[in-house]
Amino acid sequence: MSSTITLKQINKLAIPALIAGVSEPILSLTDAAIIGNMEYNATESLAAVGIVTTFLSMLIWVLGQTRSAISSIVSQYLGAGKIEAVKNLPAQAIFLITSLSLLIIVITYPLASHIFKFYNASDTILSYSVDYYRIRVFGFPFTLFTIAVFGTFRGLQNTYYPMLIAISGALANIILDFAFVYGVDGVIPAMHIKGAAYASVIAQLLMAGLSAYFILKKTDIPLIVKFPFNPEIKRFVLMILNLFIRTIALNIALYFGTSFATKYGASYIAAYTIAINLWFLGAFLIDGYASAGNILSGKLLGAKDYKNLIELSNKLIKYGIIAGSIIAVIGALFYYPIGHLFSNDDKVLKEFYSIFWIILAMQPLCALAFIFDGVFKGLGRMKYLRNVLLFSTLVVFIPIVLWTDALDYKLYGIFTAFTLWMVARGLPLIIKFRKTFKPLAENM
């Protein structure tokens, strides 16, 4: 590829990916906002949603790494002009990952109570967590199927159809949330927290159906599994294993955050649920540019166009800082109204407002970390991503969160640890990237 990567090219991929990326946090935020404003046990229900969302996010992030692995391999083959060699890979990857998801449902469904006790849930919160999870978990295979299809589209340099699918799912979830949680007089009884779970599962099923439709109608990638396995399946599995370890490290940090917040009391875990979901929303907004980095870096690497690869990284750093700053400013302008969207409990709001500013200040730092996460995934450098996450979690996050807990800093300590965790994640990626590819670009 000889032409320079432009902002228009980046935005053509980033903006639809950004819109698609917010679908998952919107599902969780919609549940949180509607449940948090119920008249019936709203605080306990909101706490349960936060606990279950953390656990489900762990499962989705661990097995959903198929998106990055598929995107990396497909985009590299596309850049090298050899896309025919991997056309049967996506179907094989989907088969493997959805089969594993069914096994996870069989294992976790009867153990739900024990799982959420591990998060310090008890009494009403534990009961609601189990009820919510035992419904939502059935959407898990559909979510993984959709994620794998999104990875295939990304590898083909297309984020438009994933955007349409994600919008449809998010809108369906919002409408169904209102109908199922609050009920419709004479038509649908109010199902409270269970209604939110049913709404999410139906929305995930809809997205999976649309994913299958678009991949079959708009591409020549088959969904029927044919054997023998593609030669690249070995590299795919190795990528998944490295990303699996990486994501376990990531979720260890999230587990500690959720567990400590739950230990502090119902108002703390409710405030933490709002804060962490807003943080996830910011992450997924930035994910548009991370996706562009993922998609374009894989293609540029396949074409061995190192000059444009360096130029791409420079532009992504600039756009990431700008995007993160914009998110922070918008959050600051609507600081207090945002809290009232999710709860009317004065105790919950007090704890939320005390730490929301930290999440806003984190946004530019998070943007750089997330963007270079995407770039390294596109390059297929999963081993380095794994090592960085292990270091930032085990050496940075855990010691800090334990220390701040001992000092009784509560939520302030948790989000201080998250901030330093993000710095430890992002900085090594930027340094490694420039050391590796700048000399290659200069020698072209």
One Martini backbone bead per residue (centre of mass of N, CA, C, O) as a GRO file, in nm:
protein
  444
    1MET     BB    1   0.092   0.040   0.028
    2SER     BB    2   0.134   0.383  -0.080
    3SER     BB    3  -0.075   0.534   0.045
    4THR     BB    4  -0.184   0.749   0.268
    5ILE     BB    5  -0.312   0.762   0.574
    6THR     BB    6  -0.625   0.885   0.653
    7LEU     BB    7  -0.877   1.018   0.832
    8LYS     BB    8  -1.099   0.907   0.651
    9GLN     BB    9  -1.015   0.609   0.670
   10ILE     BB   10  -1.032   0.585   0.974
   11ASN     BB   11  -1.332   0.683   1.009
   12LYS     BB   12  -1.465   0.466   0.828
   13LEU     BB   13  -1.397   0.255   1.060
   14ALA     BB   14  -1.434   0.394   1.345
   15ILE     BB   15  -1.731   0.493   1.360
   16PRO     BB   16  -1.882   0.223   1.323
   17ALA     BB   17  -1.721   0.081   1.552
   18LEU     BB   18  -1.811   0.270   1.775
   19ILE     BB   19  -2.114   0.210   1.754
   20ALA     BB   20  -2.086  -0.098   1.790
   21GLY     BB   21  -1.921  -0.097   2.065
   22VAL     BB   22  -2.168   0.022   2.252
   23SER     BB   23  -2.370  -0.217   2.278
   24GLU     BB   24  -2.278  -0.365   2.537
   25PRO     BB   25  -2.286  -0.124   2.742
   26ILE     BB   26  -2.581  -0.056   2.679
   27LEU     BB   27  -2.704  -0.309   2.790
   28SER     BB   28  -2.599  -0.257   3.083
   29LEU     BB   29  -2.695   0.041   3.121
   30THR     BB   30  -2.992  -0.011   3.079
   31ASP     BB   31  -3.029  -0.197   3.313
   32ALA     BB   32  -2.923   0.001   3.529
   33ALA     BB   33  -3.123   0.238   3.483
   34ILE     BB   34  -3.394   0.082   3.513
   35ILE     BB   35  -3.335  -0.066   3.782
   36GLY     BB   36  -3.241   0.193   3.952
   37ASN     BB   37  -3.567   0.303   3.910
   38MET     BB   38  -3.703   0.123   4.084
   39GLU     BB   39  -3.930   0.050   4.355
   40TYR     BB   40  -3.803  -0.250   4.371
   41ASN     BB   41  -3.509  -0.310   4.493
   42ALA     BB   42  -3.291  -0.131   4.338
   43THR     BB   43  -3.011  -0.154   4.478
   44GLU     BB   44  -2.990  -0.466   4.477
   45SER     BB   45  -3.028  -0.501   4.171
   46LEU     BB   46  -2.788  -0.327   4.081
   47ALA     BB   47  -2.574  -0.496   4.222
   48ALA     BB   48  -2.632  -0.760   4.068
   49VAL     BB   49  -2.569  -0.654   3.786
   50GLY     BB   50  -2.273  -0.582   3.844
   51ILE     BB   51  -2.175  -0.868   3.911
   52VAL     BB   52  -2.268  -1.018   3.655
   53THR     BB   53  -2.131  -0.836   3.447
   54THR     BB   54  -1.845  -0.901   3.534
   55PHE     BB   55  -1.858  -1.206   3.473
   56LEU     BB   56  -1.955  -1.191   3.177
   57SER     BB   57  -1.720  -1.018   3.077
   58MET     BB   58  -1.512  -1.230   3.124
   59LEU     BB   59  -1.624  -1.442   2.926
   60ILE     BB   60  -1.633  -1.260   2.675
   61TRP     BB   61  -1.329  -1.168   2.678
   62VAL     BB   62  -1.207  -1.446   2.658
   63LEU     BB   63  -1.380  -1.566   2.401
   64GLY     BB   64  -1.393  -1.286   2.227
   65GLN     BB   65  -1.094  -1.302   2.096
   66THR     BB   66  -1.172  -1.398   1.812
   67ARG     BB   67  -1.193  -1.126   1.677
   68SER     BB   68  -0.889  -1.054   1.679
   69ALA     BB   69  -0.778  -1.310   1.544
   70ILE     BB   70  -0.939  -1.302   1.283
   71SER     BB   71  -0.870  -1.015   1.196
   72SER     BB   72  -0.564  -1.049   1.177
   73ILE     BB   73  -0.551  -1.277   0.966
   74VAL     BB   74  -0.735  -1.160   0.743
   75SER     BB   75  -0.586  -0.885   0.703
   76GLN     BB   76  -0.309  -1.003   0.625
   77TYR     BB   77  -0.412  -1.160   0.375
   78LEU     BB   78  -0.529  -0.916   0.232
   79GLY     BB   79  -0.259  -0.753   0.210
   80ALA     BB   80  -0.121  -1.012   0.049
   81GLY     BB   81  -0.342  -1.139  -0.154
   82LYS     BB   82  -0.467  -1.427   0.027
   83ILE     BB   83  -0.778  -1.476   0.114
   84GLU     BB   84  -0.852  -1.769   0.013
   85ALA     BB   85  -0.681  -1.926   0.242
   86VAL     BB   86  -0.915  -1.815   0.487
   87LYS     BB   87  -1.232  -1.866   0.434
   88ASN     BB   88  -1.269  -2.126   0.647
   89LEU     BB   89  -1.192  -2.010   0.933
   90PRO     BB   90  -1.442  -1.875   1.071
   91ALA     BB   91  -1.623  -2.130   1.098
   92GLN     BB   92  -1.423  -2.287   1.277
   93ALA     BB   93  -1.408  -2.079   1.505
   94ILE     BB   94  -1.711  -2.075   1.576
   95PHE     BB   95  -1.734  -2.372   1.650
   96LEU     BB   96  -1.535  -2.374   1.888
   97ILE     BB   97  -1.656  -2.135   2.067
   98THR     BB   98  -1.955  -2.233   2.095
   99SER     BB   99  -1.895  -2.505   2.221
  100LEU     BB  100  -1.762  -2.385   2.477
  101SER     BB  101  -2.010  -2.218   2.574
  102LEU     BB  102  -2.193  -2.462   2.639
  103LEU     BB  103  -2.011  -2.578   2.859
  104ILE     BB  104  -2.027  -2.330   3.048
  105ILE     BB  105  -2.326  -2.345   3.105
  106VAL     BB  106  -2.329  -2.629   3.235
  107ILE     BB  107  -2.134  -2.545   3.471
  108THR     BB  108  -2.253  -2.256   3.585
  109TYR     BB  109  -2.554  -2.282   3.645
  110PRO     BB  110  -2.539  -2.465   3.918
  111LEU     BB  111  -2.296  -2.248   4.036
  112ALA     BB  112  -2.397  -1.953   4.079
  113SER     BB  113  -2.396  -1.913   4.386
  114HIS     BB  114  -2.090  -1.967   4.428
  115ILE     BB  115  -1.981  -1.748   4.241
  116PHE     BB  116  -2.121  -1.492   4.395
  117LYS     BB  117  -1.990  -1.543   4.670
  118PHE     BB  118  -1.703  -1.472   4.560
  119TYR     BB  119  -1.824  -1.157   4.541
  120ASN     BB  120  -1.981  -1.111   4.826
  121ALA     BB  121  -2.255  -1.219   4.796
  122SER     BB  122  -2.582  -1.172   4.964
  123ASP     BB  123  -2.884  -1.258   4.994
  124THR     BB  124  -3.052  -1.062   4.787
  125ILE     BB  125  -2.817  -1.022   4.592
  126LEU     BB  126  -2.769  -1.322   4.537
  127SER     BB  127  -3.047  -1.395   4.430
  128TYR     BB  128  -3.046  -1.193   4.191
  129SER     BB  129  -2.789  -1.292   4.054
  130VAL     BB  130  -2.892  -1.574   3.985
  131ASP     BB  131  -3.142  -1.498   3.822
  132TYR     BB  132  -2.998  -1.325   3.608
  133TYR     BB  133  -2.786  -1.533   3.505
  134ARG     BB  134  -2.985  -1.781   3.429
  135ILE     BB  135  -3.067  -1.609   3.174
  136ARG     BB  136  -2.822  -1.455   3.034
  137VAL     BB  137  -2.640  -1.707   2.957
  138PHE     BB  138  -2.814  -1.782   2.689
  139GLY     BB  139  -2.664  -1.542   2.521
  140PHE     BB  140  -2.364  -1.627   2.488
  141PRO     BB  141  -2.342  -1.775   2.208
  142PHE     BB  142  -2.454  -1.534   2.042
  143THR     BB  143  -2.230  -1.336   2.113
  144LEU     BB  144  -1.989  -1.503   1.999
  145PHE     BB  145  -2.090  -1.518   1.713
  146THR     BB  146  -2.097  -1.213   1.661
  147ILE     BB  147  -1.799  -1.153   1.722
  148ALA     BB  148  -1.680  -1.333   1.496
  149VAL     BB  149  -1.815  -1.181   1.263
  150PHE     BB  150  -1.689  -0.907   1.324
  151GLY     BB  151  -1.396  -1.005   1.274
  152THR     BB  152  -1.435  -1.067   0.975
  153PHE     BB  153  -1.516  -0.784   0.884
  154ARG     BB  154  -1.257  -0.646   0.981
  155GLY     BB  155  -1.061  -0.804   0.799
  156LEU     BB  156  -1.234  -0.677   0.542
  157GLN     BB  157  -1.274  -0.364   0.612
  158ASN     BB  158  -1.565  -0.387   0.783
  159THR     BB  159  -1.799  -0.176   0.996
  160TYR     BB  160  -2.097  -0.140   0.896
  161TYR     BB  161  -2.256  -0.404   0.967
  162PRO     BB  162  -2.196  -0.412   1.269
  163MET     BB  163  -2.346  -0.150   1.324
  164LEU     BB  164  -2.632  -0.239   1.242
  165ILE     BB  165  -2.649  -0.472   1.442
  166ALA     BB  166  -2.598  -0.313   1.706
  167ILE     BB  167  -2.833  -0.116   1.687
  168SER     BB  168  -3.058  -0.325   1.685
  169GLY     BB  169  -2.990  -0.452   1.963
  170ALA     BB  170  -3.007  -0.195   2.140
  171LEU     BB  171  -3.300  -0.114   2.074
  172ALA     BB  172  -3.432  -0.379   2.161
  173ASN     BB  173  -3.337  -0.369   2.457
  174ILE     BB  174  -3.474  -0.105   2.544
  175ILE     BB  175  -3.767  -0.183   2.482
  176LEU     BB  176  -3.771  -0.452   2.648
  177ASP     BB  177  -3.697  -0.337   2.921
  178PHE     BB  178  -3.949  -0.170   2.969
  179ALA     BB  179  -4.155  -0.402   2.928
  180PHE     BB  180  -4.033  -0.619   3.139
  181VAL     BB  181  -3.978  -0.457   3.399
  182TYR     BB  182  -4.257  -0.276   3.414
  183GLY     BB  183  -4.454  -0.338   3.204
  184VAL     BB  184  -4.782  -0.407   3.045
  185ASP     BB  185  -5.090  -0.336   3.063
  186GLY     BB  186  -5.248  -0.646   3.007
  187VAL     BB  187  -4.976  -0.799   2.880
  188ILE     BB  188  -4.714  -0.742   3.075
  189PRO     BB  189  -4.550  -0.833   3.335
  190ALA     BB  190  -4.361  -0.744   3.591
  191MET     BB  191  -4.003  -0.865   3.614
  192HIS     BB  192  -3.772  -0.693   3.655
  193ILE     BB  193  -3.470  -0.836   3.659
  194LYS     BB  194  -3.564  -1.063   3.466
  195GLY     BB  195  -3.650  -0.879   3.233
  196ALA     BB  196  -3.365  -0.777   3.163
  197ALA     BB  197  -3.254  -1.054   3.083
  198TYR     BB  198  -3.452  -1.120   2.854
  199ALA     BB  199  -3.386  -0.874   2.678
  200SER     BB  200  -3.088  -0.946   2.624
  201VAL     BB  201  -3.126  -1.223   2.488
  202ILE     BB  202  -3.299  -1.127   2.250
  203ALA     BB  203  -3.091  -0.926   2.140
  204GLN     BB  204  -2.867  -1.142   2.089
  205LEU     BB  205  -3.031  -1.311   1.889
  206LEU     BB  206  -3.073  -1.092   1.677
  207MET     BB  207  -2.770  -1.038   1.618
  208ALA     BB  208  -2.703  -1.323   1.517
  209GLY     BB  209  -2.901  -1.327   1.279
  210LEU     BB  210  -2.780  -1.077   1.133
  211SER     BB  211  -2.494  -1.184   1.103
  212ALA     BB  212  -2.561  -1.422   0.919
  213TYR     BB  213  -2.691  -1.261   0.693
  214PHE     BB  214  -2.452  -1.064   0.616
  215ILE     BB  215  -2.223  -1.273   0.564
  216LEU     BB  216  -2.385  -1.424   0.332
  217LYS     BB  217  -2.478  -1.167   0.150
  218LYS     BB  218  -2.188  -0.974   0.157
  219THR     BB  219  -2.022  -1.241   0.133
  220ASP     BB  220  -1.794  -1.540   0.072
  221ILE     BB  221  -1.834  -1.642   0.362
  222PRO     BB  222  -1.869  -1.926   0.527
  223LEU     BB  223  -2.065  -2.124   0.789
  224ILE     BB  224  -1.979  -2.393   0.701
  225VAL     BB  225  -1.821  -2.664   0.824
  226LYS     BB  226  -1.489  -2.757   0.716
  227PHE     BB  227  -1.279  -3.030   0.648
  228PRO     BB  228  -1.001  -2.955   0.729
  229PHE     BB  229  -0.811  -2.761   0.894
  230ASN     BB  230  -0.674  -2.477   0.885
  231PRO     BB  231  -0.345  -2.388   0.912
  232GLU     BB  232  -0.427  -2.121   1.094
  233ILE     BB  233  -0.547  -2.256   1.353
  234LYS     BB  234  -0.291  -2.258   1.524
  235ARG     BB  235  -0.254  -1.951   1.544
  236PHE     BB  236  -0.532  -1.895   1.657
  237VAL     BB  237  -0.503  -2.061   1.921
  238LEU     BB  238  -0.252  -1.912   2.027
  239MET     BB  239  -0.385  -1.638   2.045
  240ILE     BB  240  -0.609  -1.725   2.239
  241LEU     BB  241  -0.429  -1.815   2.471
  242ASN     BB  242  -0.290  -1.541   2.519
  243LEU     BB  243  -0.563  -1.387   2.554
  244PHE     BB  244  -0.665  -1.553   2.786
  245ILE     BB  245  -0.448  -1.477   2.991
  246ARG     BB  246  -0.487  -1.173   2.963
  247THR     BB  247  -0.793  -1.172   3.049
  248ILE     BB  248  -0.755  -1.289   3.325
  249ALA     BB  249  -0.587  -1.052   3.428
  250LEU     BB  250  -0.804  -0.840   3.384
  251ASN     BB  251  -1.028  -0.989   3.566
  252ILE     BB  252  -0.879  -0.973   3.829
  253ALA     BB  253  -0.909  -0.673   3.859
  254LEU     BB  254  -1.223  -0.671   3.847
  255TYR     BB  255  -1.267  -0.853   4.085
  256PHE     BB  256  -1.136  -0.679   4.303
  257GLY     BB  257  -1.315  -0.435   4.263
  258THR     BB  258  -1.592  -0.578   4.316
  259SER     BB  259  -1.529  -0.712   4.588
  260PHE     BB  260  -1.464  -0.456   4.751
  261ALA     BB  261  -1.728  -0.303   4.694
  262THR     BB  262  -1.910  -0.518   4.824
  263LYS     BB  263  -1.782  -0.508   5.111
  264TYR     BB  264  -1.871  -0.200   5.171
  265GLY     BB  265  -2.160  -0.217   5.026
  266ALA     BB  266  -2.444  -0.143   4.854
  267SER     BB  267  -2.375   0.156   4.774
  268TYR     BB  268  -2.093   0.089   4.655
  269ILE     BB  269  -2.168  -0.122   4.436
  270ALA     BB  270  -2.366   0.062   4.291
  271ALA     BB  271  -2.164   0.289   4.225
  272TYR     BB  272  -1.962   0.103   4.080
  273THR     BB  273  -2.151   0.010   3.855
  274ILE     BB  274  -2.182   0.282   3.724
  275ALA     BB  275  -1.881   0.353   3.685
  276ILE     BB  276  -1.784   0.099   3.524
  277ASN     BB  277  -1.989   0.131   3.289
  278LEU     BB  278  -1.885   0.410   3.202
  279TRP     BB  279  -1.600   0.312   3.146
  280PHE     BB  280  -1.681   0.109   2.928
  281LEU     BB  281  -1.805   0.315   2.740
  282GLY     BB  282  -1.543   0.471   2.688
  283ALA     BB  283  -1.391   0.226   2.574
  284PHE     BB  284  -1.593   0.174   2.332
  285LEU     BB  285  -1.556   0.447   2.199
  286ILE     BB  286  -1.246   0.408   2.149
  287ASP     BB  287  -1.270   0.135   1.986
  288GLY     BB  288  -1.286   0.256   1.707
  289TYR     BB  289  -0.975   0.325   1.691
  290ALA     BB  290  -0.878   0.045   1.769
  291SER     BB  291  -1.005  -0.093   1.521
  292ALA     BB  292  -0.853   0.063   1.307
  293GLY     BB  293  -0.577  -0.031   1.405
  294ASN     BB  294  -0.630  -0.330   1.368
  295ILE     BB  295  -0.706  -0.336   1.066
  296LEU     BB  296  -0.465  -0.166   0.939
  297SER     BB  297  -0.217  -0.308   1.062
  298GLY     BB  298  -0.261  -0.585   0.936
  299LYS     BB  299  -0.253  -0.492   0.638
  300LEU     BB  300   0.026  -0.346   0.647
  301LEU     BB  301   0.186  -0.594   0.734
  302GLY     BB  302   0.112  -0.774   0.490
  303ALA     BB  303   0.241  -0.536   0.293
  304LYS     BB  304   0.502  -0.404   0.426
  305ASP     BB  305   0.400  -0.100   0.536
  306TYR     BB  306   0.582   0.078   0.761
  307LYS     BB  307   0.534   0.379   0.717
  308ASN     BB  308   0.222   0.369   0.754
  309LEU     BB  309   0.233   0.242   1.036
  310ILE     BB  310   0.362   0.487   1.176
  311GLU     BB  311   0.155   0.696   1.082
  312LEU     BB  312  -0.085   0.564   1.215
  313SER     BB  313   0.014   0.585   1.511
  314ASN     BB  314   0.035   0.895   1.523
  315LYS     BB  315  -0.269   0.948   1.467
  316LEU     BB  316  -0.389   0.777   1.697
  317ILE     BB  317  -0.272   0.935   1.929
  318LYS     BB  318  -0.411   1.202   1.865
  319TYR     BB  319  -0.710   1.098   1.848
  320GLY     BB  320  -0.720   0.969   2.129
  321ILE     BB  321  -0.677   1.222   2.302
  322ILE     BB  322  -0.915   1.378   2.190
  323ALA     BB  323  -1.142   1.172   2.253
  324GLY     BB  324  -1.087   1.150   2.560
  325SER     BB  325  -1.132   1.455   2.619
  326ILE     BB  326  -1.423   1.474   2.522
  327ILE     BB  327  -1.544   1.273   2.720
  328ALA     BB  328  -1.457   1.427   2.977
  329VAL     BB  329  -1.609   1.692   2.920
  330ILE     BB  330  -1.895   1.577   2.898
  331GLY     BB  331  -1.898   1.453   3.181
  332ALA     BB  332  -1.855   1.726   3.332
  333LEU     BB  333  -2.112   1.876   3.225
  334PHE     BB  334  -2.291   1.596   3.330
  335TYR     BB  335  -2.227   1.497   3.620
  336TYR     BB  336  -2.511   1.490   3.776
  337PRO     BB  337  -2.721   1.379   3.569
  338ILE     BB  338  -2.590   1.099   3.531
  339GLY     BB  339  -2.649   0.982   3.810
  340HIS     BB  340  -2.974   1.012   3.788
  341LEU     BB  341  -3.009   0.788   3.567
  342PHE     BB  342  -2.935   0.538   3.790
  343SER     BB  343  -3.018   0.706   4.062
  344ASN     BB  344  -3.203   0.808   4.386
  345ASP     BB  345  -2.982   0.737   4.584
  346ASP     BB  346  -2.798   0.923   4.796
  347LYS     BB  347  -2.571   0.722   4.872
  348VAL     BB  348  -2.491   0.641   4.588
  349LEU     BB  349  -2.433   0.927   4.474
  350LYS     BB  350  -2.212   1.009   4.667
  351GLU     BB  351  -2.008   0.786   4.579
  352PHE     BB  352  -2.004   0.847   4.278
  353TYR     BB  353  -1.914   1.153   4.285
  354SER     BB  354  -1.636   1.097   4.434
  355ILE     BB  355  -1.520   0.921   4.148
  356PHE     BB  356  -1.594   1.025   3.858
  357TRP     BB  357  -1.343   1.208   3.799
  358ILE     BB  358  -1.144   0.979   3.753
  359ILE     BB  359  -1.270   0.861   3.497
  360LEU     BB  360  -1.236   1.119   3.330
  361ALA     BB  361  -0.922   1.149   3.362
  362MET     BB  362  -0.857   0.863   3.220
  363GLN     BB  363  -0.937   0.874   2.914
  364PRO     BB  364  -0.668   0.942   2.761
  365LEU     BB  365  -0.515   0.696   2.872
  366CYS     BB  366  -0.710   0.481   2.769
  367ALA     BB  367  -0.691   0.543   2.470
  368LEU     BB  368  -0.398   0.453   2.428
  369ALA     BB  369  -0.424   0.163   2.532
  370PHE     BB  370  -0.655   0.066   2.342
  371ILE     BB  371  -0.525   0.130   2.069
  372PHE     BB  372  -0.264  -0.052   2.112
  373ASP     BB  373  -0.414  -0.305   2.148
  374GLY     BB  374  -0.528  -0.310   1.859
  375VAL     BB  375  -0.262  -0.305   1.706
  376PHE     BB  376  -0.138  -0.568   1.828
  377LYS     BB  377  -0.365  -0.749   1.726
  378GLY     BB  378  -0.322  -0.692   1.423
  379LEU     BB  379  -0.014  -0.802   1.442
  380GLY     BB  380  -0.018  -1.065   1.645
  381ARG     BB  381   0.096  -0.960   1.947
  382MET     BB  382  -0.007  -1.146   2.204
  383LYS     BB  383   0.228  -1.203   2.397
  384TYR     BB  384   0.285  -0.908   2.480
  385LEU     BB  385   0.005  -0.847   2.589
  386ARG     BB  386   0.015  -1.057   2.810
  387ASN     BB  387   0.265  -0.948   2.969
  388VAL     BB  388   0.152  -0.666   3.032
  389LEU     BB  389  -0.099  -0.759   3.195
  390LEU     BB  390   0.047  -0.916   3.412
  391PHE     BB  391   0.210  -0.681   3.521
  392SER     BB  392  -0.019  -0.466   3.575
  393THR     BB  393  -0.175  -0.654   3.776
  394LEU     BB  394   0.046  -0.793   3.973
  395VAL     BB  395   0.240  -0.523   4.018
  396VAL     BB  396   0.019  -0.287   4.033
  397PHE     BB  397  -0.284  -0.325   4.110
  398ILE     BB  398  -0.294  -0.516   4.357
  399PRO     BB  399  -0.107  -0.363   4.555
  400ILE     BB  400  -0.274  -0.097   4.549
  401VAL     BB  401  -0.557  -0.206   4.637
  402LEU     BB  402  -0.458  -0.322   4.906
  403TRP     BB  403  -0.347  -0.061   5.022
  404THR     BB  404  -0.611   0.117   4.998
  405ASP     BB  405  -0.779  -0.071   5.174
  406ALA     BB  406  -0.606  -0.040   5.434
  407LEU     BB  407  -0.674   0.286   5.420
  408ASP     BB  408  -0.986   0.322   5.349
  409TYR     BB  409  -1.060   0.438   5.037
  410LYS     BB  410  -1.218   0.260   4.864
  411LEU     BB  411  -1.319   0.378   4.567
  412TYR     BB  412  -1.074   0.558   4.539
  413GLY     BB  413  -0.869   0.322   4.541
  414ILE     BB  414  -0.972   0.158   4.302
  415PHE     BB  415  -0.942   0.397   4.080
  416THR     BB  416  -0.644   0.443   4.122
  417ALA     BB  417  -0.556   0.161   4.034
  418PHE     BB  418  -0.676   0.178   3.748
  419THR     BB  419  -0.506   0.413   3.646
  420LEU     BB  420  -0.221   0.280   3.682
  421TRP     BB  421  -0.292   0.035   3.507
  422MET     BB  422  -0.319   0.191   3.237
  423VAL     BB  423  -0.032   0.296   3.224
  424ALA     BB  424   0.102   0.005   3.232
  425ARG     BB  425  -0.035  -0.075   2.955
  426GLY     BB  426   0.041   0.158   2.742
  427LEU     BB  427   0.346   0.241   2.743
  428PRO     BB  428   0.487  -0.029   2.643
  429LEU     BB  429   0.347  -0.036   2.363
  430ILE     BB  430   0.462   0.222   2.240
  431ILE     BB  431   0.762   0.154   2.273
  432LYS     BB  432   0.765  -0.118   2.118
  433PHE     BB  433   0.658  -0.023   1.847
  434ARG     BB  434   0.881   0.188   1.779
  435LYS     BB  435   1.128  -0.006   1.805
  436THR     BB  436   1.029  -0.204   1.574
  437PHE     BB  437   0.916  -0.004   1.318
  438LYS     BB  438   1.099   0.241   1.267
  439PRO     BB  439   1.347   0.099   1.134
  440LEU     BB  440   1.183  -0.027   0.898
  441ALA     BB  441   1.084   0.244   0.779
  442GLU     BB  442   1.377   0.372   0.731
  443ASN     BB  443   1.462   0.115   0.527
  444MET     BB  444   1.260   0.165   0.272
   0.00000   0.00000   0.00000
